[in-house]
Amino acid sequence: MSPLFQCLMCGQSIERSMKVFWKRKGHLLCSTCRDRMDSEQPPSDAPSAPDQPR
């Protein structure tokens, strides 16, 4: 059984492996908070402002 950790945003107990814990350096999020963060951030390949010179 994987250990329980706390989500950094909402504090909900989530079950994750130690491998994931060390890979993310202890910064674990539950799936709800991760989905929320992903929907708020624009895609990384999209330009931030089209009128700025390159």
PDBQT receptor file of N, H, CA, C and O in Angstrom, charges set to zero:
ATOM      1  N   MET A   1       0.844  -1.185   0.000  1.00  0.00    +0.000 N 
ATOM      2  CA  MET A   1       0.000   0.000   0.000  1.00  0.00    +0.000 C 
ATOM      3  C   MET A   1       0.887   1.244   0.000  1.00  0.00    +0.000 C 
ATOM      4  O   MET A   1       1.850   1.331   0.761  1.00  0.00    +0.000 OA
ATOM      5  N   SER A   2       0.554   2.196  -0.853  1.00  0.00    +0.000 N 
ATOM      6  H   SER A   2      -0.228   2.125  -1.472  1.00  0.00    +0.000 HD
ATOM      7  CA  SER A   2       1.315   3.435  -0.944  1.00  0.00    +0.000 C 
ATOM      8  C   SER A   2       0.989   4.344   0.234  1.00  0.00    +0.000 C 
ATOM      9  O   SER A   2      -0.123   4.308   0.761  1.00  0.00    +0.000 OA
ATOM     10  N   PRO A   3       1.955   5.157   0.646  1.00  0.00    +0.000 N 
ATOM     11  CA  PRO A   3       1.707   6.066   1.773  1.00  0.00    +0.000 C 
ATOM     12  C   PRO A   3       0.765   7.211   1.391  1.00  0.00    +0.000 C 
ATOM     13  O   PRO A   3       0.580   7.518   0.213  1.00  0.00    +0.000 OA
ATOM     14  N   LEU A   4       0.181   7.829   2.407  1.00  0.00    +0.000 N 
ATOM     15  H   LEU A   4       0.331   7.579   3.363  1.00  0.00    +0.000 HD
ATOM     16  CA  LEU A   4      -0.704   8.970   2.211  1.00  0.00    +0.000 C 
ATOM     17  C   LEU A   4       0.083  10.260   2.409  1.00  0.00    +0.000 C 
ATOM     18  O   LEU A   4       0.865  10.388   3.351  1.00  0.00    +0.000 OA
ATOM     19  N   PHE A   5      -0.134  11.207   1.510  1.00  0.00    +0.000 N 
ATOM     20  H   PHE A   5      -0.769  11.103   0.744  1.00  0.00    +0.000 HD
ATOM     21  CA  PHE A   5       0.485  12.523   1.586  1.00  0.00    +0.000 C 
ATOM     22  C   PHE A   5      -0.617  13.565   1.555  1.00  0.00    +0.000 C 
ATOM     23  O   PHE A   5      -1.762  13.245   1.235  1.00  0.00    +0.000 OA
ATOM     24  N   GLN A   6      -0.290  14.800   1.881  1.00  0.00    +0.000 N 
ATOM     25  H   GLN A   6       0.640  15.060   2.141  1.00  0.00    +0.000 HD
ATOM     26  CA  GLN A   6      -1.250  15.893   1.853  1.00  0.00    +0.000 C 
ATOM     27  C   GLN A   6      -1.070  16.700   0.567  1.00  0.00    +0.000 C 
ATOM     28  O   GLN A   6       0.055  17.005   0.171  1.00  0.00    +0.000 OA
ATOM     29  N   CYS A   7      -2.175  17.041  -0.077  1.00  0.00    +0.000 N 
ATOM     30  H   CYS A   7      -3.089  16.793   0.245  1.00  0.00    +0.000 HD
ATOM     31  CA  CYS A   7      -2.144  17.926  -1.237  1.00  0.00    +0.000 C 
ATOM     32  C   CYS A   7      -1.672  19.299  -0.756  1.00  0.00    +0.000 C 
ATOM     33  O   CYS A   7      -2.122  19.783   0.282  1.00  0.00    +0.000 OA
ATOM     34  N   LEU A   8      -0.770  19.921  -1.506  1.00  0.00    +0.000 N 
ATOM     35  H   LEU A   8      -0.404  19.528  -2.349  1.00  0.00    +0.000 HD
ATOM     36  CA  LEU A   8      -0.240  21.221  -1.099  1.00  0.00    +0.000 C 
ATOM     37  C   LEU A   8      -1.268  22.342  -1.172  1.00  0.00    +0.000 C 
ATOM     38  O   LEU A   8      -1.146  23.335  -0.456  1.00  0.00    +0.000 OA
ATOM     39  N   MET A   9      -2.279  22.200  -2.029  1.00  0.00    +0.000 N 
ATOM     40  H   MET A   9      -2.378  21.393  -2.611  1.00  0.00    +0.000 HD
ATOM     41  CA  MET A   9      -3.252  23.282  -2.185  1.00  0.00    +0.000 C 
ATOM     42  C   MET A   9      -4.455  23.141  -1.261  1.00  0.00    +0.000 C 
ATOM     43  O   MET A   9      -4.843  24.098  -0.591  1.00  0.00    +0.000 OA
ATOM     44  N   CYS A  10      -5.047  21.945  -1.224  1.00  0.00    +0.000 N 
ATOM     45  H   CYS A  10      -4.732  21.167  -1.768  1.00  0.00    +0.000 HD
ATOM     46  CA  CYS A  10      -6.297  21.800  -0.466  1.00  0.00    +0.000 C 
ATOM     47  C   CYS A  10      -6.139  20.984   0.814  1.00  0.00    +0.000 C 
ATOM     48  O   CYS A  10      -7.036  20.990   1.657  1.00  0.00    +0.000 OA
ATOM     49  N   GLY A  11      -5.023  20.287   0.976  1.00  0.00    +0.000 N 
ATOM     50  H   GLY A  11      -4.294  20.283   0.292  1.00  0.00    +0.000 HD
ATOM     51  CA  GLY A  11      -4.785  19.514   2.188  1.00  0.00    +0.000 C 
ATOM     52  C   GLY A  11      -5.432  18.142   2.212  1.00  0.00    +0.000 C 
ATOM     53  O   GLY A  11      -5.357  17.442   3.221  1.00  0.00    +0.000 OA
ATOM     54  N   GLN A  12      -6.061  17.750   1.124  1.00  0.00    +0.000 N 
ATOM     55  H   GLN A  12      -6.122  18.319   0.304  1.00  0.00    +0.000 HD
ATOM     56  CA  GLN A  12      -6.706  16.434   1.049  1.00  0.00    +0.000 C 
ATOM     57  C   GLN A  12      -5.647  15.337   1.093  1.00  0.00    +0.000 C 
ATOM     58  O   GLN A  12      -4.565  15.494   0.528  1.00  0.00    +0.000 OA
ATOM     59  N   SER A  13      -5.953  14.237   1.758  1.00  0.00    +0.000 N 
ATOM     60  H   SER A  13      -6.832  14.110   2.217  1.00  0.00    +0.000 HD
ATOM     61  CA  SER A  13      -5.039  13.094   1.802  1.00  0.00    +0.000 C 
ATOM     62  C   SER A  13      -5.087  12.367   0.468  1.00  0.00    +0.000 C 
ATOM     63  O   SER A  13      -6.159  12.009  -0.021  1.00  0.00    +0.000 OA
ATOM     64  N   ILE A  14      -3.905  12.153  -0.117  1.00  0.00    +0.000 N 
ATOM     65  H   ILE A  14      -3.034  12.443   0.280  1.00  0.00    +0.000 HD
ATOM     66  CA  ILE A  14      -3.809  11.465  -1.402  1.00  0.00    +0.000 C 
ATOM     67  C   ILE A  14      -2.789  10.344  -1.296  1.00  0.00    +0.000 C 
ATOM     68  O   ILE A  14      -1.800  10.455  -0.571  1.00  0.00    +0.000 OA
ATOM     69  N   GLU A  15      -3.037   9.276  -2.017  1.00  0.00    +0.000 N 
ATOM     70  H   GLU A  15      -3.841   9.186  -2.605  1.00  0.00    +0.000 HD
ATOM     71  CA  GLU A  15      -2.149   8.118  -2.004  1.00  0.00    +0.000 C 
ATOM     72  C   GLU A  15      -1.220   8.213  -3.208  1.00  0.00    +0.000 C 
ATOM     73  O   GLU A  15      -1.676   8.202  -4.352  1.00  0.00    +0.000 OA
ATOM     74  N   ARG A  16       0.069   8.305  -2.952  1.00  0.00    +0.000 N 
ATOM     75  H   ARG A  16       0.439   8.314  -2.023  1.00  0.00    +0.000 HD
ATOM     76  CA  ARG A  16       1.080   8.379  -4.005  1.00  0.00    +0.000 C 
ATOM     77  C   ARG A  16       2.252   7.501  -3.612  1.00  0.00    +0.000 C 
ATOM     78  O   ARG A  16       2.460   7.220  -2.432  1.00  0.00    +0.000 OA
ATOM     79  N   SER A  17       3.011   7.073  -4.594  1.00  0.00    +0.000 N 
ATOM     80  H   SER A  17       2.842   7.302  -5.553  1.00  0.00    +0.000 HD
ATOM     81  CA  SER A  17       4.186   6.249  -4.316  1.00  0.00    +0.000 C 
ATOM     82  C   SER A  17       5.343   7.131  -3.850  1.00  0.00    +0.000 C 
ATOM     83  O   SER A  17       5.364   8.335  -4.104  1.00  0.00    +0.000 OA
ATOM     84  N   MET A  18       6.291   6.518  -3.171  1.00  0.00    +0.000 N 
ATOM     85  H   MET A  18       6.273   5.540  -2.964  1.00  0.00    +0.000 HD
ATOM     86  CA  MET A  18       7.483   7.251  -2.738  1.00  0.00    +0.000 C 
ATOM     87  C   MET A  18       8.280   7.724  -3.951  1.00  0.00    +0.000 C 
ATOM     88  O   MET A  18       8.929   8.769  -3.899  1.00  0.00    +0.000 OA
ATOM     89  N   LYS A  19       8.233   6.963  -5.041  1.00  0.00    +0.000 N 
ATOM     90  H   LYS A  19       7.705   6.114  -5.084  1.00  0.00    +0.000 HD
ATOM     91  CA  LYS A  19       8.940   7.348  -6.268  1.00  0.00    +0.000 C 
ATOM     92  C   LYS A  19       8.418   8.694  -6.782  1.00  0.00    +0.000 C 
ATOM     93  O   LYS A  19       9.203   9.571  -7.143  1.00  0.00    +0.000 OA
ATOM     94  N   VAL A  20       7.095   8.851  -6.813  1.00  0.00    +0.000 N 
ATOM     95  H   VAL A  20       6.457   8.138  -6.520  1.00  0.00    +0.000 HD
ATOM     96  CA  VAL A  20       6.490  10.104  -7.256  1.00  0.00    +0.000 C 
ATOM     97  C   VAL A  20       6.815  11.220  -6.270  1.00  0.00    +0.000 C 
ATOM     98  O   VAL A  20       7.092  12.348  -6.676  1.00  0.00    +0.000 OA
ATOM     99  N   PHE A  21       6.784  10.910  -4.982  1.00  0.00    +0.000 N 
ATOM    100  H   PHE A  21       6.560   9.994  -4.651  1.00  0.00    +0.000 HD
ATOM    101  CA  PHE A  21       7.107  11.900  -3.955  1.00  0.00    +0.000 C 
ATOM    102  C   PHE A  21       8.509  12.463  -4.177  1.00  0.00    +0.000 C 
ATOM    103  O   PHE A  21       8.688  13.681  -4.163  1.00  0.00    +0.000 OA
ATOM    104  N   TRP A  22       9.487  11.617  -4.378  1.00  0.00    +0.000 N 
ATOM    105  H   TRP A  22       9.341  10.627  -4.389  1.00  0.00    +0.000 HD
ATOM    106  CA  TRP A  22      10.867  12.077  -4.566  1.00  0.00    +0.000 C 
ATOM    107  C   TRP A  22      11.047  12.743  -5.924  1.00  0.00    +0.000 C 
ATOM    108  O   TRP A  22      11.812  13.700  -6.045  1.00  0.00    +0.000 OA
ATOM    109  N   LYS A  23      10.353  12.251  -6.945  1.00  0.00    +0.000 N 
ATOM    110  H   LYS A  23       9.732  11.474  -6.847  1.00  0.00    +0.000 HD
ATOM    111  CA  LYS A  23      10.453  12.842  -8.284  1.00  0.00    +0.000 C 
ATOM    112  C   LYS A  23       9.955  14.283  -8.266  1.00  0.00    +0.000 C 
ATOM    113  O   LYS A  23      10.547  15.159  -8.898  1.00  0.00    +0.000 OA
ATOM    114  N   ARG A  24       8.879  14.521  -7.549  1.00  0.00    +0.000 N 
ATOM    115  H   ARG A  24       8.398  13.810  -7.036  1.00  0.00    +0.000 HD
ATOM    116  CA  ARG A  24       8.298  15.867  -7.467  1.00  0.00    +0.000 C 
ATOM    117  C   ARG A  24       8.827  16.656  -6.275  1.00  0.00    +0.000 C 
ATOM    118  O   ARG A  24       8.349  17.756  -5.993  1.00  0.00    +0.000 OA
ATOM    119  N   LYS A  25       9.800  16.105  -5.584  1.00  0.00    +0.000 N 
ATOM    120  H   LYS A  25      10.188  15.212  -5.813  1.00  0.00    +0.000 HD
ATOM    121  CA  LYS A  25      10.449  16.747  -4.432  1.00  0.00    +0.000 C 
ATOM    122  C   LYS A  25       9.439  17.140  -3.361  1.00  0.00    +0.000 C 
ATOM    123  O   LYS A  25       9.566  18.192  -2.734  1.00  0.00    +0.000 OA
ATOM    124  N   GLY A  26       8.440  16.293  -3.157  1.00  0.00    +0.000 N 
ATOM    125  H   GLY A  26       8.337  15.438  -3.667  1.00  0.00    +0.000 HD
ATOM    126  CA  GLY A  26       7.452  16.504  -2.109  1.00  0.00    +0.000 C 
ATOM    127  C   GLY A  26       6.323  17.444  -2.471  1.00  0.00    +0.000 C 
ATOM    128  O   GLY A  26       5.428  17.668  -1.656  1.00  0.00    +0.000 OA
ATOM    129  N   HIS A  27       6.341  18.006  -3.685  1.00  0.00    +0.000 N 
ATOM    130  H   HIS A  27       7.068  17.824  -4.347  1.00  0.00    +0.000 HD
ATOM    131  CA  HIS A  27       5.289  18.930  -4.108  1.00  0.00    +0.000 C 
ATOM    132  C   HIS A  27       4.183  18.149  -4.798  1.00  0.00    +0.000 C 
ATOM    133  O   HIS A  27       4.143  18.063  -6.026  1.00  0.00    +0.000 OA
ATOM    134  N   LEU A  28       3.287  17.582  -4.003  1.00  0.00    +0.000 N 
ATOM    135  H   LEU A  28       3.319  17.652  -3.006  1.00  0.00    +0.000 HD
ATOM    136  CA  LEU A  28       2.223  16.737  -4.536  1.00  0.00    +0.000 C 
ATOM    137  C   LEU A  28       0.885  17.461  -4.523  1.00  0.00    +0.000 C 
ATOM    138  O   LEU A  28       0.556  18.179  -3.578  1.00  0.00    +0.000 OA
ATOM    139  N   LEU A  29       0.119  17.255  -5.593  1.00  0.00    +0.000 N 
ATOM    140  H   LEU A  29       0.386  16.672  -6.360  1.00  0.00    +0.000 HD
ATOM    141  CA  LEU A  29      -1.220  17.818  -5.703  1.00  0.00    +0.000 C 
ATOM    142  C   LEU A  29      -2.210  16.696  -5.970  1.00  0.00    +0.000 C 
ATOM    143  O   LEU A  29      -1.878  15.703  -6.618  1.00  0.00    +0.000 OA
ATOM    144  N   CYS A  30      -3.422  16.861  -5.469  1.00  0.00    +0.000 N 
ATOM    145  H   CYS A  30      -3.691  17.668  -4.943  1.00  0.00    +0.000 HD
ATOM    146  CA  CYS A  30      -4.473  15.899  -5.798  1.00  0.00    +0.000 C 
ATOM    147  C   CYS A  30      -4.891  16.141  -7.249  1.00  0.00    +0.000 C 
ATOM    148  O   CYS A  30      -4.541  17.168  -7.830  1.00  0.00    +0.000 OA
ATOM    149  N   SER A  31      -5.620  15.223  -7.824  1.00  0.00    +0.000 N 
ATOM    150  H   SER A  31      -5.904  14.389  -7.352  1.00  0.00    +0.000 HD
ATOM    151  CA  SER A  31      -5.994  15.336  -9.238  1.00  0.00    +0.000 C 
ATOM    152  C   SER A  31      -6.886  16.553  -9.500  1.00  0.00    +0.000 C 
ATOM    153  O   SER A  31      -6.796  17.165 -10.564  1.00  0.00    +0.000 OA
ATOM    154  N   THR A  32      -7.735  16.904  -8.553  1.00  0.00    +0.000 N 
ATOM    155  H   THR A  32      -7.808  16.406  -7.689  1.00  0.00    +0.000 HD
ATOM    156  CA  THR A  32      -8.610  18.063  -8.724  1.00  0.00    +0.000 C 
ATOM    157  C   THR A  32      -7.804  19.352  -8.802  1.00  0.00    +0.000 C 
ATOM    158  O   THR A  32      -8.036  20.177  -9.686  1.00  0.00    +0.000 OA
ATOM    159  N   CYS A  33      -6.857  19.531  -7.884  1.00  0.00    +0.000 N 
ATOM    160  H   CYS A  33      -6.668  18.861  -7.166  1.00  0.00    +0.000 HD
ATOM    161  CA  CYS A  33      -6.027  20.740  -7.882  1.00  0.00    +0.000 C 
ATOM    162  C   CYS A  33      -5.114  20.783  -9.103  1.00  0.00    +0.000 C 
ATOM    163  O   CYS A  33      -4.884  21.854  -9.665  1.00  0.00    +0.000 OA
ATOM    164  N   ARG A  34      -4.588  19.622  -9.522  1.00  0.00    +0.000 N 
ATOM    165  H   ARG A  34      -4.775  18.752  -9.065  1.00  0.00    +0.000 HD
ATOM    166  CA  ARG A  34      -3.730  19.571 -10.708  1.00  0.00    +0.000 C 
ATOM    167  C   ARG A  34      -4.535  19.955 -11.958  1.00  0.00    +0.000 C 
ATOM    168  O   ARG A  34      -4.041  20.710 -12.796  1.00  0.00    +0.000 OA
ATOM    169  N   ASP A  35      -5.754  19.452 -12.092  1.00  0.00    +0.000 N 
ATOM    170  H   ASP A  35      -6.156  18.839 -11.412  1.00  0.00    +0.000 HD
ATOM    171  CA  ASP A  35      -6.612  19.817 -13.226  1.00  0.00    +0.000 C 
ATOM    172  C   ASP A  35      -6.916  21.305 -13.209  1.00  0.00    +0.000 C 
ATOM    173  O   ASP A  35      -6.923  21.954 -14.255  1.00  0.00    +0.000 OA
ATOM    174  N   ARG A  36      -7.168  21.847 -12.027  1.00  0.00    +0.000 N 
ATOM    175  H   ARG A  36      -7.162  21.320 -11.177  1.00  0.00    +0.000 HD
ATOM    176  CA  ARG A  36      -7.461  23.266 -11.884  1.00  0.00    +0.000 C 
ATOM    177  C   ARG A  36      -6.265  24.112 -12.324  1.00  0.00    +0.000 C 
ATOM    178  O   ARG A  36      -6.435  25.114 -13.018  1.00  0.00    +0.000 OA
ATOM    179  N   MET A  37      -5.061  23.713 -11.924  1.00  0.00    +0.000 N 
ATOM    180  H   MET A  37      -4.923  22.898 -11.360  1.00  0.00    +0.000 HD
ATOM    181  CA  MET A  37      -3.853  24.448 -12.314  1.00  0.00    +0.000 C 
ATOM    182  C   MET A  37      -3.604  24.334 -13.815  1.00  0.00    +0.000 C 
ATOM    183  O   MET A  37      -3.229  25.317 -14.455  1.00  0.00    +0.000 OA
ATOM    184  N   ASP A  38      -3.807  23.157 -14.376  1.00  0.00    +0.000 N 
ATOM    185  H   ASP A  38      -4.111  22.359 -13.856  1.00  0.00    +0.000 HD
ATOM    186  CA  ASP A  38      -3.582  22.957 -15.809  1.00  0.00    +0.000 C 
ATOM    187  C   ASP A  38      -4.544  23.787 -16.650  1.00  0.00    +0.000 C 
ATOM    188  O   ASP A  38      -4.161  24.284 -17.709  1.00  0.00    +0.000 OA
ATOM    189  N   SER A  39      -5.776  23.947 -16.201  1.00  0.00    +0.000 N 
ATOM    190  H   SER A  39      -6.087  23.543 -15.340  1.00  0.00    +0.000 HD
ATOM    191  CA  SER A  39      -6.755  24.715 -16.966  1.00  0.00    +0.000 C 
ATOM    192  C   SER A  39      -6.508  26.219 -16.861  1.00  0.00    +0.000 C 
ATOM    193  O   SER A  39      -6.939  26.967 -17.739  1.00  0.00    +0.000 OA
ATOM    194  N   GLU A  40      -5.832  26.678 -15.820  1.00  0.00    +0.000 N 
ATOM    195  H   GLU A  40      -5.482  26.071 -15.107  1.00  0.00    +0.000 HD
ATOM    196  CA  GLU A  40      -5.548  28.103 -15.646  1.00  0.00    +0.000 C 
ATOM    197  C   GLU A  40      -4.327  28.552 -16.429  1.00  0.00    +0.000 C 
ATOM    198  O   GLU A  40      -4.229  29.733 -16.766  1.00  0.00    +0.000 OA
ATOM    199  N   GLN A  41      -3.395  27.661 -16.733  1.00  0.00    +0.000 N 
ATOM    200  H   GLN A  41      -3.475  26.703 -16.460  1.00  0.00    +0.000 HD
ATOM    201  CA  GLN A  41      -2.165  28.030 -17.416  1.00  0.00    +0.000 C 
ATOM    202  C   GLN A  41      -2.335  27.888 -18.921  1.00  0.00    +0.000 C 
ATOM    203  O   GLN A  41      -2.889  26.895 -19.391  1.00  0.00    +0.000 OA
ATOM    204  N   PRO A  42      -1.855  28.889 -19.691  1.00  0.00    +0.000 N 
ATOM    205  CA  PRO A  42      -1.895  28.757 -21.149  1.00  0.00    +0.000 C 
ATOM    206  C   PRO A  42      -0.863  27.734 -21.604  1.00  0.00    +0.000 C 
ATOM    207  O   PRO A  42       0.092  27.467 -20.874  1.00  0.00    +0.000 OA
ATOM    208  N   PRO A  43      -1.025  27.164 -22.771  1.00  0.00    +0.000 N 
ATOM    209  CA  PRO A  43      -0.033  26.204 -23.278  1.00  0.00    +0.000 C 
ATOM    210  C   PRO A  43       1.341  26.853 -23.386  1.00  0.00    +0.000 C 
ATOM    211  O   PRO A  43       1.441  28.036 -23.710  1.00  0.00    +0.000 OA
ATOM    212  N   SER A  44       2.385  26.103 -23.123  1.00  0.00    +0.000 N 
ATOM    213  H   SER A  44       2.303  25.142 -22.860  1.00  0.00    +0.000 HD
ATOM    214  CA  SER A  44       3.736  26.663 -23.104  1.00  0.00    +0.000 C 
ATOM    215  C   SER A  44       4.225  27.044 -24.490  1.00  0.00    +0.000 C 
ATOM    216  O   SER A  44       5.134  27.868 -24.591  1.00  0.00    +0.000 OA
ATOM    217  N   ASP A  45       3.674  26.489 -25.568  1.00  0.00    +0.000 N 
ATOM    218  H   ASP A  45       2.936  25.819 -25.486  1.00  0.00    +0.000 HD
ATOM    219  CA  ASP A  45       4.138  26.819 -26.909  1.00  0.00    +0.000 C 
ATOM    220  C   ASP A  45       3.421  28.035 -27.502  1.00  0.00    +0.000 C 
ATOM    221  O   ASP A  45       3.785  28.494 -28.586  1.00  0.00    +0.000 OA
ATOM    222  N   ALA A  46       2.417  28.558 -26.815  1.00  0.00    +0.000 N 
ATOM    223  H   ALA A  46       2.122  28.186 -25.935  1.00  0.00    +0.000 HD
ATOM    224  CA  ALA A  46       1.700  29.727 -27.297  1.00  0.00    +0.000 C 
ATOM    225  C   ALA A  46       2.475  30.997 -26.942  1.00  0.00    +0.000 C 
ATOM    226  O   ALA A  46       2.986  31.110 -25.828  1.00  0.00    +0.000 OA
ATOM    227  N   PRO A  47       2.570  31.957 -27.873  1.00  0.00    +0.000 N 
ATOM    228  CA  PRO A  47       3.259  33.217 -27.564  1.00  0.00    +0.000 C 
ATOM    229  C   PRO A  47       2.481  34.009 -26.524  1.00  0.00    +0.000 C 
ATOM    230  O   PRO A  47       1.251  33.984 -26.509  1.00  0.00    +0.000 OA
ATOM    231  N   SER A  48       3.199  34.712 -25.657  1.00  0.00    +0.000 N 
ATOM    232  H   SER A  48       4.198  34.732 -25.669  1.00  0.00    +0.000 HD
ATOM    233  CA  SER A  48       2.542  35.440 -24.578  1.00  0.00    +0.000 C 
ATOM    234  C   SER A  48       1.852  36.702 -25.083  1.00  0.00    +0.000 C 
ATOM    235  O   SER A  48       0.761  37.038 -24.624  1.00  0.00    +0.000 OA
ATOM    236  N   ALA A  49       2.481  37.403 -26.027  1.00  0.00    +0.000 N 
ATOM    237  H   ALA A  49       3.368  37.130 -26.400  1.00  0.00    +0.000 HD
ATOM    238  CA  ALA A  49       1.887  38.606 -26.587  1.00  0.00    +0.000 C 
ATOM    239  C   ALA A  49       2.281  38.696 -28.062  1.00  0.00    +0.000 C 
ATOM    240  O   ALA A  49       3.472  38.757 -28.367  1.00  0.00    +0.000 OA
ATOM    241  N   PRO A  50       1.318  38.705 -28.981  1.00  0.00    +0.000 N 
ATOM    242  CA  PRO A  50       1.655  38.682 -30.405  1.00  0.00    +0.000 C 
ATOM    243  C   PRO A  50       2.280  39.967 -30.928  1.00  0.00    +0.000 C 
ATOM    244  O   PRO A  50       2.946  39.938 -31.963  1.00  0.00    +0.000 OA
ATOM    245  N   ASP A  51       2.087  41.101 -30.245  1.00  0.00    +0.000 N 
ATOM    246  H   ASP A  51       1.546  41.124 -29.404  1.00  0.00    +0.000 HD
ATOM    247  CA  ASP A  51       2.597  42.370 -30.749  1.00  0.00    +0.000 C 
ATOM    248  C   ASP A  51       4.026  42.678 -30.301  1.00  0.00    +0.000 C 
ATOM    249  O   ASP A  51       4.568  43.711 -30.695  1.00  0.00    +0.000 OA
ATOM    250  N   GLN A  52       4.645  41.836 -29.506  1.00  0.00    +0.000 N 
ATOM    251  H   GLN A  52       4.205  40.997 -29.186  1.00  0.00    +0.000 HD
ATOM    252  CA  GLN A  52       6.016  42.084 -29.065  1.00  0.00    +0.000 C 
ATOM    253  C   GLN A  52       7.003  41.552 -30.090  1.00  0.00    +0.000 C 
ATOM    254  O   GLN A  52       6.802  40.468 -30.637  1.00  0.00    +0.000 OA
ATOM    255  N   PRO A  53       8.081  42.313 -30.362  1.00  0.00    +0.000 N 
ATOM    256  CA  PRO A  53       9.093  41.842 -31.321  1.00  0.00    +0.000 C 
ATOM    257  C   PRO A  53       9.865  40.656 -30.779  1.00  0.00    +0.000 C 
ATOM    258  O   PRO A  53      10.013  40.485 -29.569  1.00  0.00    +0.000 OA
ATOM    259  N   ARG A  54      10.350  39.845 -31.696  1.00  0.00    +0.000 N 
ATOM    260  H   ARG A  54      10.230  39.984 -32.679  1.00  0.00    +0.000 HD
ATOM    261  CA  ARG A  54      11.132  38.671 -31.291  1.00  0.00    +0.000 C 
ATOM    262  C   ARG A  54      12.589  38.908 -31.466  1.00  0.00    +0.000 C 
ATOM    263  O   ARG A  54      13.397  38.026 -31.174  1.00  0.00    +0.000 OA
TER     264      ARG A  54
